[in-house]
Amino acid sequence: LREAKGIRPAEGFRKDTSRWVIFPRTSYLNHIKLEENAPKIGQDFSGYRFNQLEGEGTFGIATAGISATYTREVLHHCGKAGKFLKIATANPFPEALALRFLEGLEKVVVIEELDPVIENALIHLCGKYHLPTVIHGKLDGTVQPAGENSVESVAGVLEKFLPVQMPKKPELPTPPPLPVRPPVLCAGCPHRASFYAVKKALKGRKAVFCGDIGCYTLGNAQPLDMTDTCLCMGADVTMAQGMQRIEPDTLHFSFIGDSTFFASGITGVVNAVYNQTDIILVVLDNSTTAMTGHQPHPGTGVTMMGEVSNCISIEKILEAIGVRSIQITDPLDYAAAVAAVQKAAGETGVRAIIFRSPCIAKIKPAAPVCVDTEKCTSCKFCIREIGCPAITLSGGKAQIEPSLCTGCGLCTQICPFHAIDRKEAAK
């Protein structure tokens, strides 16, 4: 079957130290080869069937990807529109094809998303070959500098150069405005309980909470407001270290998920321990990679191919690194979680709290809880404090939406009047 499809068998690794062992000298020589080969590859790309040039005239449009589809849809309502260049391989740039495109053009508008790659390449060619063509795009403000393109945005750009006559949309009744719904942690998410425990344990103390990439980035939303930074995977640990050097009188927390810990957090913890940094590492262990698809990681005990493997222990890694204070607790046990944070806040050096509770998508939810309306005083404490989407108001009283509630029990532990209980739900 592989032969029928023209797929050649893998040749395996061929030893060639001049290619694969990059000493300074071989790096220099290979850099020369790379620069020599780039124009040749670009020449080949000029004949590549997905790099397309069509049309004629003194005005041109250069585009790529989905923006090319949007542009073609707009041009369908323009008649003849000049030259059209669609780029599929921007590096190395198909220089010969682009020069044929630029020949005889007075103006070009470049429509692309993200960085102005095609625009810069065309400007470079105009300078290199002293061409009089004026290039318009992101750099001169003709095209929006950020965000995604659309048929409407492309039409708005091309209207500056062409007689665009987009069909009128049918007049429809104005729909009611949609309610504002910012992204929030799911009802029953253990991360909500982790953040809340830290927040309550540190009430009145100066602290900075460095976050990371994952569901727990949503800890920055109100009412939790527990994520002060988010840059890239693993940066929570390293940013906390840097801030601690600047403000040694402040508690610096580093929030990181279990999958991110394995991916890029370990090295930062090694650095923190070795340099005797005073930070509190909080590992939010929900036993999955929740935000990006629930794929397994080294702590789940399952490989990407679905094979069972030995779990790698986060706590044993921390012990091996040299973290001396390690606490493991269930964040849904509110009192125990607060006590763990208070203990860590009273210590020095690198200390770790592992909040271990599975993602609600990994377990069967418990029976939903219920509000005793006779005990509820309408104080709205449950809503103001944790912001769980399963808690709403009805007639001024708190109400639990049973279709959303997973029975995590956090609200039952924080209600000052004990108005939320599992017993009511069973009746």
C-alpha positions in Angstrom: 0.0 0.0 0.0 2.8 2.4 0.9 4.5 1.6 -2.5 1.2 2.1 -4.3 1.0 5.6 -2.8 4.6 6.4 -3.7 5.7 6.5 -0.1 9.3 5.6 0.2 10.4 3.5 3.2 12.3 5.4 5.9 16.0 5.3 5.3 17.0 5.7 9.0 19.7 7.9 10.3 22.8 8.4 8.2 25.9 9.4 10.0 27.4 12.7 8.7 29.2 14.7 11.3 29.6 17.7 8.9 25.8 18.0 8.8 24.6 16.8 12.2 27.4 17.8 14.6 27.1 21.6 14.7 30.3 22.9 16.0 31.0 26.6 15.3 32.9 25.7 12.1 30.3 23.4 10.8 27.6 25.9 11.8 29.3 28.5 9.7 29.7 26.1 6.7 26.1 24.9 6.9 24.8 28.5 7.2 26.6 29.2 3.8 24.9 26.2 2.3 21.5 27.3 3.7 21.9 30.7 2.1 22.9 29.2 -1.2 20.0 26.8 -1.3 17.3 29.3 -0.3 17.1 31.1 -3.7 17.1 27.7 -5.4 14.2 26.5 -3.3 12.4 29.8 -3.9 12.9 29.3 -7.7 11.3 25.9 -7.4 8.5 27.4 -5.3 7.8 29.9 -8.2 6.5 26.9 -10.2 4.6 25.3 -7.3 1.0 24.7 -8.3 -0.4 26.3 -5.1 1.5 29.5 -5.6 -0.9 31.1 -8.1 -0.8 34.2 -10.4 -3.6 35.3 -12.5 -5.1 38.4 -14.1 -3.6 41.6 -15.6 -3.6 45.3 -15.2 -1.8 48.0 -13.1 -3.4 47.1 -9.7 -2.6 43.9 -7.8 -3.7 42.0 -4.8 -1.4 39.6 -2.9 -2.8 37.3 -0.3 -2.6 33.9 1.3 -4.5 31.2 3.2 -8.1 31.9 4.2 -7.7 35.5 3.4 -7.4 34.5 -0.3 -10.8 32.8 -0.1 -12.3 35.9 1.4 -10.6 38.1 -1.3 -11.9 35.9 -4.1 -15.5 36.2 -2.7 -15.2 40.0 -2.7 -13.6 40.1 -6.2 -16.6 38.1 -7.5 -18.5 41.3 -7.0 -15.9 43.6 -8.7 -15.6 42.3 -12.2 -12.0 42.7 -13.5 -9.8 43.6 -10.6 -6.2 43.4 -11.9 -3.6 40.9 -10.9 -4.1 38.3 -8.2 -1.2 36.6 -6.4 -1.9 33.8 -3.9 1.2 32.7 -1.9 1.3 29.3 -0.4 5.1 29.1 0.4 6.4 32.3 2.0 9.8 31.1 3.1 11.8 30.9 0.9 9.7 33.4 -1.0 8.9 32.6 -4.7 10.8 35.6 -5.9 10.5 34.9 -9.7 6.8 34.5 -9.5 6.4 37.6 -7.4 8.5 39.6 -9.9 6.1 38.5 -12.7 3.3 39.7 -10.5 4.9 43.1 -9.8 5.7 43.8 -13.4 3.7 46.8 -14.6 1.9 47.3 -11.4 1.4 50.8 -9.9 -0.3 49.7 -6.6 -0.5 46.5 -4.7 -2.6 45.8 -1.6 -1.5 42.8 0.6 -4.2 41.1 2.6 -2.9 38.6 5.1 -3.3 37.6 8.7 -0.8 37.8 11.6 2.6 39.3 10.6 3.1 41.2 7.3 5.3 38.5 5.8 4.2 38.8 2.1 4.1 42.6 2.5 7.7 42.8 3.7 8.8 40.4 1.0 7.2 42.5 -1.8 8.6 45.7 -0.3 12.1 44.0 -0.3 11.7 43.0 -3.9 10.7 46.6 -5.0 13.8 47.9 -3.3 16.1 45.2 -4.6 15.0 45.7 -8.2 14.2 49.4 -8.0 10.5 48.9 -8.9 8.1 51.9 -8.6 5.2 49.8 -7.3 3.6 51.1 -4.1 2.8 48.4 -1.6 -0.1 48.9 0.8 -1.0 46.6 3.7 -0.6 46.4 7.5 2.5 48.6 7.6 0.8 51.7 6.3 -2.6 51.1 8.0 -4.5 50.0 4.9 -5.2 46.6 6.4 -6.0 46.1 10.1 -2.7 45.3 12.0 -4.2 42.6 14.2 -7.1 40.2 14.4 -8.7 37.9 11.8 -9.8 39.0 8.4 -13.3 38.4 7.1 -15.2 38.9 3.9 -16.5 42.2 5.3 -13.1 43.5 6.4 -11.6 42.6 3.0 -14.4 44.3 1.2 -13.7 47.4 3.4 -10.1 47.4 2.3 -10.7 46.8 -1.4 -13.4 49.5 -1.6 -10.5 52.0 -1.3 -9.1 50.7 -4.7 -12.0 49.0 -6.6 -15.7 49.5 -7.3 -16.8 46.8 -4.9 -20.6 46.2 -5.0 -21.4 43.6 -2.3 -24.9 42.3 -2.4 -27.2 43.9 0.1 -28.1 41.7 3.0 -31.8 41.1 3.6 -33.2 43.3 6.3 -34.0 41.1 9.3 -35.4 42.1 12.7 -32.8 43.1 15.1 -32.2 40.3 17.6 -32.1 41.0 21.3 -28.6 41.7 22.6 -26.8 38.6 23.9 -26.0 38.4 27.6 -22.4 39.1 28.4 -20.7 35.8 29.3 -17.0 36.0 29.9 -15.1 32.7 30.0 -15.3 31.2 33.5 -14.2 28.1 35.3 -16.7 25.3 35.0 -19.2 24.6 37.8 -17.4 22.2 40.2 -13.9 22.9 38.9 -11.4 22.1 41.6 -9.3 25.1 40.5 -12.0 27.4 41.8 -11.7 25.9 45.3 -7.8 26.1 45.1 -7.8 29.8 44.3 -10.5 30.5 46.9 -8.5 28.7 49.6 -5.4 30.7 48.8 -7.3 33.9 48.7 -9.0 33.4 52.1 -5.9 32.1 53.8 -3.9 35.2 52.7 -6.6 37.8 53.5 -4.8 41.0 54.5 -1.4 39.9 53.4 0.6 41.3 50.5 0.9 38.7 47.8 1.5 38.3 44.0 -0.1 35.4 42.1 1.8 34.3 39.0 -0.3 32.2 36.7 0.3 30.0 33.7 -1.4 28.6 30.5 -4.4 26.4 31.2 -7.9 26.4 32.6 -6.6 28.0 35.7 -5.7 31.2 33.8 -9.4 31.9 34.2 -8.6 32.4 37.9 -8.1 36.0 36.9 -11.8 36.6 36.5 -13.9 38.2 39.2 -14.8 37.4 41.9 -11.7 35.3 42.4 -9.1 37.7 40.8 -6.3 35.4 41.6 -4.1 35.5 38.5 -1.8 38.5 38.2 0.5 37.3 35.4 0.2 34.9 32.4 2.9 34.8 29.8 3.9 31.3 28.6 4.1 27.7 29.8 6.4 27.6 32.9 6.7 31.3 33.3 4.7 31.3 36.5 7.7 29.7 38.4 10.4 31.9 36.8 8.4 35.2 37.1 7.7 34.6 40.7 11.4 34.1 41.3 12.3 37.4 39.7 9.6 39.3 41.5 10.7 37.8 44.8 14.1 39.3 44.4 12.6 42.7 43.9 10.0 42.5 46.6 11.3 40.1 49.3 8.7 41.3 51.8 5.8 40.0 49.5 4.5 36.4 49.3 5.0 35.1 45.8 2.8 32.3 44.6 3.3 30.3 41.4 0.2 28.5 40.1 0.9 25.7 37.6 -1.2 22.8 36.3 0.0 19.2 36.4 0.5 18.9 32.6 2.3 22.2 32.4 4.5 21.2 35.4 5.7 18.2 33.3 6.0 20.2 30.1 8.0 23.2 31.2 7.7 23.8 35.0 10.4 21.4 36.4 13.4 23.4 35.2 12.1 26.6 36.8 11.6 24.8 40.1 15.2 23.4 39.9 16.4 26.9 39.4 14.3 28.2 42.3 15.6 25.6 44.7 19.2 26.0 43.7 19.1 29.7 44.1 17.2 29.5 47.4 14.3 31.5 46.3 11.4 32.2 48.6 8.3 31.2 46.6 5.2 29.0 47.1 4.6 26.6 44.3 1.0 25.6 43.9 0.5 22.6 41.6 -3.1 22.4 40.4 -3.3 18.6 39.8 -6.6 17.8 38.0 -5.2 14.6 36.4 -5.6 15.8 32.8 -4.7 18.5 30.2 -8.2 20.0 30.4 -8.0 23.2 28.3 -6.5 21.7 25.2 -8.3 18.4 24.7 -7.8 16.2 27.8 -4.8 14.5 26.2 -2.7 12.4 28.7 0.5 13.5 30.3 3.2 11.7 32.3 1.2 11.9 35.5 -1.9 10.2 34.1 -0.5 6.7 33.6 -1.7 6.5 29.9 0.4 7.2 26.8 -0.7 9.1 23.8 -1.3 5.7 22.1 -3.6 4.6 24.9 -1.1 2.3 26.5 -0.9 2.0 30.3 2.3 3.3 31.8 3.7 4.0 35.2 2.6 7.4 36.5 5.4 9.9 37.2 4.9 11.3 40.7 4.9 15.1 41.0 5.7 14.9 44.7 8.6 12.6 44.2 10.0 14.9 41.5 9.8 17.8 43.9 11.5 15.8 46.6 14.3 14.8 44.3 14.8 18.4 43.3 15.2 19.4 46.9 11.8 20.9 47.8 11.6 20.1 51.6 8.0 21.3 52.3 5.4 19.5 50.2 1.8 19.3 51.1 -0.9 17.4 49.2 -4.5 18.2 49.9 -7.9 18.1 48.2 -8.9 21.7 47.4 -12.6 20.8 47.8 -11.9 20.2 51.5 -12.0 23.9 52.2 -10.7 23.9 55.8 -7.8 21.6 55.0 -6.9 23.6 51.9 -6.9 26.9 53.8 -4.7 25.3 56.6 -2.2 24.1 54.0 -1.9 27.6 52.5 -1.4 29.2 55.9 1.3 26.6 56.8 3.1 27.3 53.6 2.8 31.1 54.0 4.6 30.8 57.4 7.6 28.9 55.9 10.5 30.1 53.8 12.4 28.8 50.8 10.7 26.9 48.0 7.6 25.1 49.4 4.9 23.3 47.4 1.2 22.7 47.8 -0.3 20.1 45.5 -4.0 20.6 45.2 -5.1 17.2 43.9 -8.7 16.8 42.7 -9.7 15.4 39.3 -11.3 17.6 36.6 -15.1 17.3 36.6 -14.8 15.9 33.0 -12.9 12.9 34.3 -15.3 11.8 37.0 -19.0 11.1 37.6 -20.6 14.1 39.3 -22.2 13.8 42.7 -25.8 14.6 43.4 -26.5 18.4 43.1 -26.8 20.4 46.3 -29.8 22.5 47.1 -30.6 25.8 48.9 -32.8 25.9 51.9 -34.8 29.1 51.2 -35.8 29.4 54.8 -32.2 29.6 55.9 -31.0 31.8 53.0 -30.8 35.4 54.0 -30.2 36.7 50.4 -26.7 37.9 51.4 -25.4 36.7 48.0 -22.2 35.6 49.8 -22.0 32.4 47.7 -22.3 34.4 44.4 -19.9 37.2 45.4 -17.2 34.9 46.7 -16.7 32.0 44.3 -18.6 32.9 41.1 -19.8 29.4 40.4 -22.1 29.4 37.3 -24.4 26.9 38.9 -25.4 29.4 41.6 -28.1 31.9 40.5 -30.7 34.1 42.1 -34.4 33.5 42.1 -36.7 35.9 44.0 -33.7 37.4 45.8 -32.6 34.0 47.1 -29.7 31.9 46.0 -30.6 29.0 43.8 -28.7 26.0 42.5 -29.1 25.0 38.9 -29.2 21.2 39.0 -28.2 20.7 35.4 -24.9 22.5 36.1 -24.1 21.5 39.7 -21.6 18.7 40.1 -22.0 18.4 43.8 -18.5 19.5 44.6 -19.7 20.9 47.9 -17.6 24.1 48.0 -20.6 26.3 48.4 -21.9 24.2 51.3 -18.7 24.9 53.2 -18.6 28.6 52.7 -22.2 29.6 53.2 -22.2 31.6 56.5 -25.8 30.5 57.3 -25.5 26.8 56.3 -28.3 27.4 53.8 -26.8 25.1 51.2 -26.8 21.4 51.9 -26.7 18.0 50.3 -29.5 16.8 52.5 -32.0 19.2 50.9 -31.1 17.9 47.5 -32.0 14.3 48.5 -35.5 15.2 49.6 
